[in-house]
Amino acid sequence: MSATSPRAVKAVIPAAGFATRFLPVTKAIPKELLPIVDKPVLQYIVEEAAAAGADDVTLVTAPGKDAMVDYFDARADLDNALRAKGKDAMLATVKAPESIAEITAIRQGGAKGLGHAVGRAASHVGDEPFAVLLGDEFYPLEDRLLPRMIDLQAETGGIVLALVEVPDDQVSRYGVAAVQATDDPDVVEVTGLVEKPALEDAPSNLILIGRYVLPGSIFPVLEGTGPGSGGEIQLTDAMDTMRAKGTPVHAVVYRGRRYDTGEPVAYLQTLVELASERDDLPGFNAWLRAFSATLD
């Protein structure tokens, strides 16, 4: 590990969107707080950052989303009520989010794109490397995706992405990477990035997923990046500008389980899968098997 490339200990979670695919519930409840049974998506994401050593977390938020910050704060009245009823196990569960990470909230100030959202964290992150975790997906801690990315960024000093392989008919929905192989079968060098290309223009079927580890030097580049795809400031454009000017860009090719919560069907799939793995929900799997049989 290079002495001139410190390991990222800060994380940014952009969470200012309207979540229109989940309206009307997201008019009042942030999508990031939708539950996986009794634990919100956002807690899984913050735990993922903290487990990788990035336990200084900035939430980029919007009006109406203060509940995300409240979730990680202490509630003395609730604590006292649970303690008085002898519900010690539940009290421990309720208090756990308070100590996962140090949480800071910054308002985005308008829906101007992912690049703009990340750029809003500049004053807190400074010139240090940092992780970006999108708020609508998370990954098993045992797969160590984010720690691997942070280690790779410390080794290279550049930009590190996460990629997954998708069928050709899906590439036009995502940012796509052009890549070259390295000696490590799970690491590639990224030679270009294209945002939502037509299939015939896609350089590969390796798409960007919602994990990035970036050098602090990206902030002035973001500030100088104009609107791109969709009329928004795209993080992809800023990263590709840096790549073209010599910043090394690598990616970890991820082959594990991705828990997607970005749209209703994917959210339900994640919810059911993780619920089925819990030992404290007796009867759920039996019901699920019986209900599934009625769908045949």
Phi and psi in degrees as GROMACS dihedral restraints (atoms count N, CA, C in turn):
[ dihedral_restraints ]
;  ai    aj    ak    al  type     phi  dphi    fc
    3     4     5     6     1   -70.1    20    10
    4     5     6     7     1   137.4    20    10
    6     7     8     9     1   -68.6    20    10
    7     8     9    10     1   -20.7    20    10
    9    10    11    12     1   -90.4    20    10
   10    11    12    13     1     0.3    20    10
   12    13    14    15     1  -123.1    20    10
   13    14    15    16     1    89.3    20    10
   15    16    17    18     1   -65.6    20    10
   16    17    18    19     1   155.2    20    10
   18    19    20    21     1   -78.6    20    10
   19    20    21    22     1   137.1    20    10
   21    22    23    24     1   -63.0    20    10
   22    23    24    25     1   129.2    20    10
   24    25    26    27     1  -123.3    20    10
   25    26    27    28     1     5.4    20    10
   27    28    29    30     1  -119.0    20    10
   28    29    30    31     1   151.5    20    10
   30    31    32    33     1  -136.9    20    10
   31    32    33    34     1   147.7    20    10
   33    34    35    36     1  -121.2    20    10
   34    35    36    37     1   130.2    20    10
   36    37    38    39     1  -119.0    20    10
   37    38    39    40     1   102.2    20    10
   39    40    41    42     1   -70.0    20    10
   40    41    42    43     1   123.5    20    10
   42    43    44    45     1  -148.0    20    10
   43    44    45    46     1    43.6    20    10
   45    46    47    48     1  -107.2    20    10
   46    47    48    49     1     1.0    20    10
   48    49    50    51     1   -72.5    20    10
   49    50    51    52     1   165.4    20    10
   51    52    53    54     1   -78.9    20    10
   52    53    54    55     1   -18.9    20    10
   54    55    56    57     1    53.6    20    10
   55    56    57    58     1    53.7    20    10
   57    58    59    60     1   -63.5    20    10
   58    59    60    61     1   -25.2    20    10
   60    61    62    63     1   -71.0    20    10
   61    62    63    64     1   -12.5    20    10
   63    64    65    66     1  -112.1    20    10
   64    65    66    67     1     8.8    20    10
   66    67    68    69     1   -64.5    20    10
   67    68    69    70     1   147.4    20    10
   69    70    71    72     1   -89.0    20    10
   70    71    72    73     1    -6.7    20    10
   72    73    74    75     1   -61.1    20    10
   73    74    75    76     1   -33.0    20    10
   75    76    77    78     1   -78.6    20    10
   76    77    78    79     1     0.2    20    10
   78    79    80    81     1   -66.1    20    10
   79    80    81    82     1   -30.9    20    10
   81    82    83    84     1  -115.9    20    10
   82    83    84    85     1   -26.2    20    10
   84    85    86    87     1  -120.8    20    10
   85    86    87    88     1   121.9    20    10
   87    88    89    90     1   -57.6    20    10
   88    89    90    91     1   138.9    20    10
   90    91    92    93     1   -55.3    20    10
   91    92    93    94     1   -34.4    20    10
   93    94    95    96     1   -66.2    20    10
   94    95    96    97     1   -15.9    20    10
   96    97    98    99     1  -100.9    20    10
   97    98    99   100     1     5.4    20    10
   99   100   101   102     1   -60.4    20    10
  100   101   102   103     1   137.6    20    10
  102   103   104   105     1   -86.3    20    10
  103   104   105   106     1   144.6    20    10
  105   106   107   108     1   -98.0    20    10
  106   107   108   109     1    85.9    20    10
  108   109   110   111     1    67.7    20    10
  109   110   111   112     1   -84.4    20    10
  111   112   113   114     1  -130.8    20    10
  112   113   114   115     1    14.2    20    10
  114   115   116   117     1  -131.9    20    10
  115   116   117   118     1   122.8    20    10
  117   118   119   120     1   -72.9    20    10
  118   119   120   121     1   155.0    20    10
  120   121   122   123     1   -52.5    20    10
  121   122   123   124     1   -42.7    20    10
  123   124   125   126     1   -60.1    20    10
  124   125   126   127     1   -35.4    20    10
  126   127   128   129     1   -64.9    20    10
  127   128   129   130     1   -41.0    20    10
  129   130   131   132     1   -57.5    20    10
  130   131   132   133     1   -41.6    20    10
  132   133   134   135     1   -69.6    20    10
  133   134   135   136     1   -44.6    20    10
  135   136   137   138     1   -64.4    20    10
  136   137   138   139     1   -38.7    20    10
  138   139   140   141     1   -62.0    20    10
  139   140   141   142     1   -37.8    20    10
  141   142   143   144     1   -63.4    20    10
  142   143   144   145     1   -43.9    20    10
  144   145   146   147     1   -63.5    20    10
  145   146   147   148     1   -48.3    20    10
  147   148   149   150     1   -63.7    20    10
  148   149   150   151     1   -38.8    20    10
  150   151   152   153     1   -64.3    20    10
  151   152   153   154     1   -24.1    20    10
  153   154   155   156     1   -89.3    20    10
  154   155   156   157     1     1.7    20    10
  156   157   158   159     1    94.5    20    10
  157   158   159   160     1    -0.6    20    10
  159   160   161   162     1   -99.6    20    10
  160   161   162   163     1    76.6    20    10
  162   163   164   165     1  -103.4    20    10
  163   164   165   166     1    17.2    20    10
  165   166   167   168     1  -110.6    20    10
  166   167   168   169     1    99.4    20    10
  168   169   170   171     1  -112.8    20    10
  169   170   171   172     1   128.2    20    10
  171   172   173   174     1  -105.6    20    10
  172   173   174   175     1   121.9    20    10
  174   175   176   177     1   -94.0    20    10
  175   176   177   178     1   124.7    20    10
  177   178   179   180     1   -96.1    20    10
  178   179   180   181     1   111.2    20    10
  180   181   182   183     1  -119.9    20    10
  181   182   183   184     1  -173.0    20    10
  183   184   185   186     1  -144.2    20    10
  184   185   186   187     1   166.0    20    10
  186   187   188   189     1   -54.9    20    10
  187   188   189   190     1   141.6    20    10
  189   190   191   192     1    88.4    20    10
  190   191   192   193     1     1.8    20    10
  192   193   194   195     1  -118.2    20    10
  193   194   195   196     1    21.2    20    10
  195   196   197   198     1   -63.5    20    10
  196   197   198   199     1   -21.4    20    10
  198   199   200   201     1   -60.4    20    10
  199   200   201   202     1   -25.1    20    10
  201   202   203   204     1   -64.1    20    10
  202   203   204   205     1   -39.8    20    10
  204   205   206   207     1   -74.1    20    10
  205   206   207   208     1   -41.6    20    10
  207   208   209   210     1   -56.4    20    10
  208   209   210   211     1   -35.0    20    10
  210   211   212   213     1   -60.0    20    10
  211   212   213   214     1   -31.3    20    10
  213   214   215   216     1   -94.4    20    10
  214   215   216   217     1     2.5    20    10
  216   217   218   219     1   -93.2    20    10
  217   218   219   220     1   159.7    20    10
  219   220   221   222     1   -73.3    20    10
  220   221   222   223     1   148.0    20    10
  222   223   224   225     1  -125.9    20    10
  223   224   225   226     1    91.9    20    10
  225   226   227   228     1   -60.3    20    10
  226   227   228   229     1   -38.7    20    10
  228   229   230   231     1   -64.7    20    10
  229   230   231   232     1   -42.2    20    10
  231   232   233   234     1   -68.0    20    10
  232   233   234   235     1   -42.5    20    10
  234   235   236   237     1   -57.2    20    10
  235   236   237   238     1   -46.7    20    10
  237   238   239   240     1   -65.4    20    10
  238   239   240   241     1   -38.2    20    10
  240   241   242   243     1   -65.1    20    10
  241   242   243   244     1   -43.1    20    10
  243   244   245   246     1   -67.5    20    10
  244   245   246   247     1   -39.8    20    10
  246   247   248   249     1   -64.7    20    10
  247   248   249   250     1   -40.5    20    10
  249   250   251   252     1   -65.1    20    10
  250   251   252   253     1   -28.4    20    10
  252   253   254   255     1   -92.1    20    10
  253   254   255   256     1     3.5    20    10
  255   256   257   258     1    71.2    20    10
  256   257   258   259     1    22.0    20    10
  258   259   260   261     1   -92.5    20    10
  259   260   261   262     1    67.4    20    10
  261   262   263   264     1   -67.6    20    10
  262   263   264   265     1   -38.9    20    10
  264   265   266   267     1   -65.2    20    10
  265   266   267   268     1   -42.7    20    10
  267   268   269   270     1   -66.6    20    10
  268   269   270   271     1   -37.6    20    10
  270   271   272   273     1   -60.5    20    10
  271   272   273   274     1   -43.5    20    10
  273   274   275   276     1   -61.8    20    10
  274   275   276   277     1   -39.9    20    10
  276   277   278   279     1   -65.7    20    10
  277   278   279   280     1   -41.7    20    10
  279   280   281   282     1   -65.9    20    10
  280   281   282   283     1   -37.5    20    10
  282   283   284   285     1   -82.9    20    10
  283   284   285   286     1   -15.9    20    10
  285   286   287   288     1   -54.7    20    10
  286   287   288   289     1   -42.7    20    10
  288   289   290   291     1   -61.8    20    10
  289   290   291   292     1   -23.3    20    10
  291   292   293   294     1   -63.4    20    10
  292   293   294   295     1   -27.7    20    10
  294   295   296   297     1  -112.2    20    10
  295   296   297   298     1     9.2    20    10
  297   298   299   300     1   -69.5    20    10
  298   299   300   301     1   -45.5    20    10
  300   301   302   303     1  -157.4    20    10
  301   302   303   304     1   165.1    20    10
  303   304   305   306     1   -85.8    20    10
  304   305   306   307     1   120.3    20    10
  306   307   308   309     1  -106.5    20    10
  307   308   309   310     1   128.7    20    10
  309   310   311   312     1  -122.3    20    10
  310   311   312   313     1   141.0    20    10
  312   313   314   315     1  -117.8    20    10
  313   314   315   316     1   136.6    20    10
  315   316   317   318     1  -131.4    20    10
  316   317   318   319     1   134.5    20    10
  318   319   320   321     1   -79.0    20    10
  319   320   321   322     1   137.3    20    10
  321   322   323   324     1   -71.4    20    10
  322   323   324   325     1   -39.7    20    10
  324   325   326   327     1    82.1    20    10
  325   326   327   328     1    44.0    20    10
  327   328   329   330     1   115.9    20    10
  328   329   330   331     1   145.4    20    10
  330   331   332   333     1   -82.9    20    10
  331   332   333   334     1    86.7    20    10
  333   334   335   336     1  -115.0    20    10
  334   335   336   337     1    13.4    20    10
  336   337   338   339     1   109.9    20    10
  337   338   339   340     1   162.9    20    10
  339   340   341   342     1   -63.0    20    10
  340   341   342   343     1   -40.2    20    10
  342   343   344   345     1   -60.6    20    10
  343   344   345   346     1   -41.5    20    10
  345   346   347   348     1   -64.7    20    10
  346   347   348   349     1   -42.2    20    10
  348   349   350   351     1   -60.7    20    10
  349   350   351   352     1   -46.6    20    10
  351   352   353   354     1   -63.2    20    10
  352   353   354   355     1   -41.0    20    10
  354   355   356   357     1   -61.1    20    10
  355   356   357   358     1   -27.6    20    10
  357   358   359   360     1   -66.0    20    10
  358   359   360   361     1   -17.5    20    10
  360   361   362   363     1   -87.3    20    10
  361   362   363   364     1     2.8    20    10
  363   364   365   366     1   -57.5    20    10
  364   365   366   367     1   -41.2    20    10
  366   367   368   369     1   -66.1    20    10
  367   368   369   370     1   -27.3    20    10
  369   370   371   372     1   -88.5    20    10
  370   371   372   373     1   -39.6    20    10
  372   373   374   375     1   -77.3    20    10
  373   374   375   376     1   -39.4    20    10
  375   376   377   378     1    72.1    20    10
  376   377   378   379     1  -142.1    20    10
  378   379   380   381     1   -99.3    20    10
  379   380   381   382     1    16.6    20    10
  381   382   383   384     1   -84.1    20    10
  382   383   384   385     1   155.4    20    10
  384   385   386   387     1   -66.8    20    10
  385   386   387   388     1   152.6    20    10
  387   388   389   390     1  -153.9    20    10
  388   389   390   391     1   158.8    20    10
  390   391   392   393     1   -99.2    20    10
  391   392   393   394     1   148.5    20    10
  393   394   395   396     1  -119.2    20    10
  394   395   396   397     1   126.2    20    10
  396   397   398   399     1  -122.3    20    10
  397   398   399   400     1   114.4    20    10
  399   400   401   402     1   -68.6    20    10
  400   401   402   403     1   150.4    20    10
  402   403   404   405     1   -88.8    20    10
  403   404   405   406     1    12.7    20    10
  405   406   407   408     1  -127.8    20    10
  406   407   408   409     1    28.6    20    10
  408   409   410   411     1  -162.6    20    10
  409   410   411   412     1   154.6    20    10
  411   412   413   414     1  -151.0    20    10
  412   413   414   415     1   167.4    20    10
  414   415   416   417     1  -133.0    20    10
  415   416   417   418     1   147.4    20    10
  417   418   419   420     1   -59.6    20    10
  418   419   420   421     1   133.9    20    10
  420   421   422   423     1   -60.3    20    10
  421   422   423   424     1   -34.4    20    10
  423   424   425   426     1   -68.0    20    10
  424   425   426   427     1   -17.9    20    10
  426   427   428   429     1   -77.0    20    10
  427   428   429   430     1   -19.4    20    10
  429   430   431   432     1    55.5    20    10
  430   431   432   433     1    39.2    20    10
  432   433   434   435     1   -63.5    20    10
  433   434   435   436     1   -54.7    20    10
  435   436   437   438     1   -66.1    20    10
  436   437   438   439     1   -42.2    20    10
  438   439   440   441     1   -57.7    20    10
  439   440   441   442     1   -38.9    20    10
  441   442   443   444     1   -63.8    20    10
  442   443   444   445     1   -41.0    20    10
  444   445   446   447     1   -66.3    20    10
  445   446   447   448     1   -42.5    20    10
  447   448   449   450     1   -65.3    20    10
  448   449   450   451     1   -41.4    20    10
  450   451   452   453     1   -60.7    20    10
  451   452   453   454     1   -43.2    20    10
  453   454   455   456     1   -65.8    20    10
  454   455   456   457     1   -38.4    20    10
  456   457   458   459     1   -65.9    20    10
  457   458   459   460     1   -38.4    20    10
  459   460   461   462     1   -65.2    20    10
  460   461   462   463     1   -32.8    20    10
  462   463   464   465     1   -73.3    20    10
  463   464   465   466     1   -37.0    20    10
  465   466   467   468     1  -100.9    20    10
  466   467   468   469     1   -25.5    20    10
  468   469   470   471     1    74.6    20    10
  469   470   471   472     1     4.8    20    10
  471   472   473   474     1  -108.5    20    10
  472   473   474   475     1  -140.7    20    10
  474   475   476   477     1  -102.5    20    10
  475   476   477   478     1   137.5    20    10
  477   478   479   480     1  -127.0    20    10
  478   479   480   481     1   129.2    20    10
  480   481   482   483     1  -113.7    20    10
  481   482   483   484     1   171.0    20    10
  483   484   485   486     1  -120.9    20    10
  484   485   486   487     1   134.7    20    10
  486   487   488   489     1  -126.3    20    10
  487   488   489   490     1   148.9    20    10
  489   490   491   492     1  -131.7    20    10
  490   491   492   493     1   153.6    20    10
  492   493   494   495     1   -88.6    20    10
  493   494   495   496     1   134.2    20    10
  495   496   497   498     1  -129.0    20    10
  496   497   498   499     1   161.6    20    10
  498   499   500   501     1   -60.9    20    10
  499   500   501   502     1   152.5    20    10
  501   502   503   504     1   -55.3    20    10
  502   503   504   505     1   -35.1    20    10
  504   505   506   507     1   -73.2    20    10
  505   506   507   508     1    -0.8    20    10
  507   508   509   510     1  -107.1    20    10
  508   509   510   511     1    -9.0    20    10
  510   511   512   513     1   -64.4    20    10
  511   512   513   514     1   -29.3    20    10
  513   514   515   516     1   -71.7    20    10
  514   515   516   517     1    -4.7    20    10
  516   517   518   519     1   -94.6    20    10
  517   518   519   520     1    -2.7    20    10
  519   520   521   522     1  -138.2    20    10
  520   521   522   523     1   170.2    20    10
  522   523   524   525     1   -75.7    20    10
  523   524   525   526     1   135.1    20    10
  525   526   527   528     1  -120.7    20    10
  526   527   528   529     1   142.0    20    10
  528   529   530   531     1  -107.1    20    10
  529   530   531   532     1   138.5    20    10
  531   532   533   534     1   -91.1    20    10
  532   533   534   535     1   134.0    20    10
  534   535   536   537     1  -136.6    20    10
  535   536   537   538     1   160.6    20    10
  537   538   539   540     1  -127.6    20    10
  538   539   540   541     1   143.5    20    10
  540   541   542   543     1   -69.2    20    10
  541   542   543   544     1   155.4    20    10
  543   544   545   546     1  -123.2    20    10
  544   545   546   547     1  -176.5    20    10
  546   547   548   549     1   -68.3    20    10
  547   548   549   550     1   -19.6    20    10
  549   550   551   552     1   -96.1    20    10
  550   551   552   553     1   120.2    20    10
  552   553   554   555     1   -64.4    20    10
  553   554   555   556     1   -16.9    20    10
  555   556   557   558     1  -100.4    20    10
  556   557   558   559     1     5.2    20    10
  558   559   560   561     1  -129.4    20    10
  559   560   561   562     1   134.0    20    10
  561   562   563   564     1  -126.3    20    10
  562   563   564   565     1   156.2    20    10
  564   565   566   567     1   -89.7    20    10
  565   566   567   568     1   133.2    20    10
  567   568   569   570     1   -95.6    20    10
  568   569   570   571     1   122.6    20    10
  570   571   572   573     1  -105.8    20    10
  571   572   573   574     1    -4.0    20    10
  573   574   575   576     1  -176.6    20    10
  574   575   576   577     1   156.0    20    10
  576   577   578   579     1  -133.6    20    10
  577   578   579   580     1   135.5    20    10
  579   580   581   582     1  -130.4    20    10
  580   581   582   583     1   128.0    20    10
  582   583   584   585     1   -87.9    20    10
  583   584   585   586     1   116.1    20    10
  585   586   587   588     1    49.2    20    10
  586   587   588   589     1    59.0    20    10
  588   589   590   591     1   -76.3    20    10
  589   590   591   592     1   156.9    20    10
  591   592   593   594     1   -64.1    20    10
  592   593   594   595     1   153.5    20    10
  594   595   596   597     1   -53.8    20    10
  595   596   597   598     1   -42.2    20    10
  597   598   599   600     1   -69.2    20    10
  598   599   600   601     1   -16.8    20    10
  600   601   602   603     1  -102.3    20    10
  601   602   603   604     1    -2.8    20    10
  603   604   605   606     1   -73.9    20    10
  604   605   606   607     1   129.1    20    10
  606   607   608   609     1   -76.8    20    10
  607   608   609   610     1   -14.2    20    10
  609   610   611   612     1  -166.4    20    10
  610   611   612   613     1  -176.0    20    10
  612   613   614   615     1  -113.4    20    10
  613   614   615   616     1    28.0    20    10
  615   616   617   618     1   -98.0    20    10
  616   617   618   619     1   115.1    20    10
  618   619   620   621     1  -106.3    20    10
  619   620   621   622     1   153.8    20    10
  621   622   623   624     1   -75.3    20    10
  622   623   624   625     1   134.5    20    10
  624   625   626   627     1  -109.8    20    10
  625   626   627   628     1   175.4    20    10
  627   628   629   630     1   -81.6    20    10
  628   629   630   631     1    46.2    20    10
  630   631   632   633     1  -136.8    20    10
  631   632   633   634     1   129.7    20    10
  633   634   635   636     1  -139.6    20    10
  634   635   636   637     1   148.1    20    10
  636   637   638   639     1  -127.1    20    10
  637   638   639   640     1   121.8    20    10
  639   640   641   642     1  -126.9    20    10
  640   641   642   643     1   149.4    20    10
  642   643   644   645     1   -77.7    20    10
  643   644   645   646     1   151.6    20    10
  645   646   647   648     1   -61.1    20    10
  646   647   648   649     1   -18.8    20    10
  648   649   650   651     1   -66.6    20    10
  649   650   651   652     1    -5.5    20    10
  651   652   653   654     1   -75.2    20    10
  652   653   654   655     1   -20.2    20    10
  654   655   656   657     1   -63.1    20    10
  655   656   657   658     1   -47.0    20    10
  657   658   659   660     1   -64.9    20    10
  658   659   660   661     1   -28.9    20    10
  660   661   662   663     1   -67.8    20    10
  661   662   663   664     1   -42.6    20    10
  663   664   665   666     1   -60.8    20    10
  664   665   666   667     1   -39.8    20    10
  666   667   668   669     1   -62.1    20    10
  667   668   669   670     1   -31.5    20    10
  669   670   671   672     1   -95.0    20    10
  670   671   672   673     1     6.0    20    10
  672   673   674   675     1   -91.2    20    10
  673   674   675   676     1   125.0    20    10
  675   676   677   678     1   -84.9    20    10
  676   677   678   679     1   175.1    20    10
  678   679   680   681     1   -58.6    20    10
  679   680   681   682     1   139.3    20    10
  681   682   683   684     1  -121.9    20    10
  682   683   684   685     1  -130.1    20    10
  684   685   686   687     1   -55.4    20    10
  685   686   687   688     1   130.6    20    10
  687   688   689   690     1    74.4    20    10
  688   689   690   691     1     9.0    20    10
  690   691   692   693     1    73.9    20    10
  691   692   693   694     1    16.1    20    10
  693   694   695   696     1  -113.9    20    10
  694   695   696   697     1   161.0    20    10
  696   697   698   699     1   -80.5    20    10
  697   698   699   700     1   114.9    20    10
  699   700   701   702     1   -97.6    20    10
  700   701   702   703     1   130.2    20    10
  702   703   704   705     1   -60.1    20    10
  703   704   705   706     1   -37.0    20    10
  705   706   707   708     1   -57.3    20    10
  706   707   708   709     1   -41.9    20    10
  708   709   710   711     1   -63.9    20    10
  709   710   711   712     1   -42.8    20    10
  711   712   713   714     1   -65.4    20    10
  712   713   714   715     1   -41.4    20    10
  714   715   716   717     1   -64.1    20    10
  715   716   717   718     1   -39.8    20    10
  717   718   719   720     1   -70.3    20    10
  718   719   720   721     1   -31.9    20    10
  720   721   722   723     1   -61.9    20    10
  721   722   723   724     1   -44.8    20    10
  723   724   725   726     1   -64.7    20    10
  724   725   726   727     1   -41.1    20    10
  726   727   728   729     1   -60.2    20    10
  727   728   729   730     1   -44.2    20    10
  729   730   731   732     1   -64.8    20    10
  730   731   732   733     1   -23.4    20    10
  732   733   734   735     1   -96.8    20    10
  733   734   735   736     1     8.9    20    10
  735   736   737   738     1   109.6    20    10
  736   737   738   739     1    -3.2    20    10
  738   739   740   741     1   -70.2    20    10
  739   740   741   742     1   126.0    20    10
  741   742   743   744     1   -66.8    20    10
  742   743   744   745     1   138.6    20    10
  744   745   746   747     1  -126.8    20    10
  745   746   747   748     1   122.1    20    10
  747   748   749   750     1  -125.0    20    10
  748   749   750   751     1   166.9    20    10
  750   751   752   753     1  -144.6    20    10
  751   752   753   754     1   145.1    20    10
  753   754   755   756     1   -91.2    20    10
  754   755   756   757     1   125.1    20    10
  756   757   758   759     1   -86.2    20    10
  757   758   759   760     1   112.0    20    10
  759   760   761   762     1   -92.2    20    10
  760   761   762   763     1   133.4    20    10
  762   763   764   765     1  -122.8    20    10
  763   764   765   766     1    12.2    20    10
  765   766   767   768     1   -96.6    20    10
  766   767   768   769     1  -161.3    20    10
  768   769   770   771     1   -84.0    20    10
  769   770   771   772     1   131.0    20    10
  771   772   773   774     1  -111.6    20    10
  772   773   774   775     1   123.0    20    10
  774   775   776   777     1   -96.1    20    10
  775   776   777   778     1   103.6    20    10
  777   778   779   780     1   -94.3    20    10
  778   779   780   781     1   129.1    20    10
  780   781   782   783     1  -127.0    20    10
  781   782   783   784     1    20.8    20    10
  783   784   785   786     1   -83.3    20    10
  784   785   786   787     1   -15.3    20    10
  786   787   788   789     1  -146.4    20    10
  787   788   789   790     1   160.9    20    10
  789   790   791   792     1   -56.6    20    10
  790   791   792   793     1   -45.3    20    10
  792   793   794   795     1   -65.8    20    10
  793   794   795   796     1   -45.4    20    10
  795   796   797   798     1   -62.0    20    10
  796   797   798   799     1   -40.7    20    10
  798   799   800   801     1   -60.2    20    10
  799   800   801   802     1   -45.2    20    10
  801   802   803   804     1   -64.3    20    10
  802   803   804   805     1   -38.5    20    10
  804   805   806   807     1   -62.5    20    10
  805   806   807   808     1   -44.3    20    10
  807   808   809   810     1   -62.8    20    10
  808   809   810   811     1   -44.6    20    10
  810   811   812   813     1   -59.5    20    10
  811   812   813   814     1   -48.6    20    10
  813   814   815   816     1   -66.5    20    10
  814   815   816   817     1   -42.7    20    10
  816   817   818   819     1   -60.8    20    10
  817   818   819   820     1   -48.0    20    10
  819   820   821   822     1   -72.5    20    10
  820   821   822   823     1   -33.3    20    10
  822   823   824   825     1   -63.5    20    10
  823   824   825   826     1   -37.3    20    10
  825   826   827   828     1   -68.2    20    10
  826   827   828   829     1   -17.8    20    10
  828   829   830   831     1   -91.6    20    10
  829   830   831   832     1    -4.1    20    10
  831   832   833   834     1   -89.2    20    10
  832   833   834   835     1   135.3    20    10
  834   835   836   837     1   -82.7    20    10
  835   836   837   838     1   -13.1    20    10
  837   838   839   840     1   -96.2    20    10
  838   839   840   841     1    14.6    20    10
  840   841   842   843     1  -120.1    20    10
  841   842   843   844     1    66.3    20    10
  843   844   845   846     1   -60.1    20    10
  844   845   846   847     1   136.5    20    10
  846   847   848   849     1    92.6    20    10
  847   848   849   850     1   -15.8    20    10
  849   850   851   852     1   -64.7    20    10
  850   851   852   853     1   -47.6    20    10
  852   853   854   855     1   -65.9    20    10
  853   854   855   856     1   -36.6    20    10
  855   856   857   858     1   -63.1    20    10
  856   857   858   859     1   -44.2    20    10
  858   859   860   861     1   -61.7    20    10
  859   860   861   862     1   -42.9    20    10
  861   862   863   864     1   -61.7    20    10
  862   863   864   865     1   -43.5    20    10
  864   865   866   867     1   -63.2    20    10
  865   866   867   868     1   -42.9    20    10
  867   868   869   870     1   -66.0    20    10
  868   869   870   871     1   -41.9    20    10
  870   871   872   873     1   -67.1    20    10
  871   872   873   874     1   -41.2    20    10
  873   874   875   876     1   -59.8    20    10
  874   875   876   877     1   -35.5    20    10
  876   877   878   879     1   -64.2    20    10
  877   878   879   880     1   -28.1    20    10
  879   880   881   882     1   -74.6    20    10
  880   881   882   883     1   -13.3    20    10
  882   883   884   885     1   -89.5    20    10
  883   884   885   886     1   -11.0    20    10
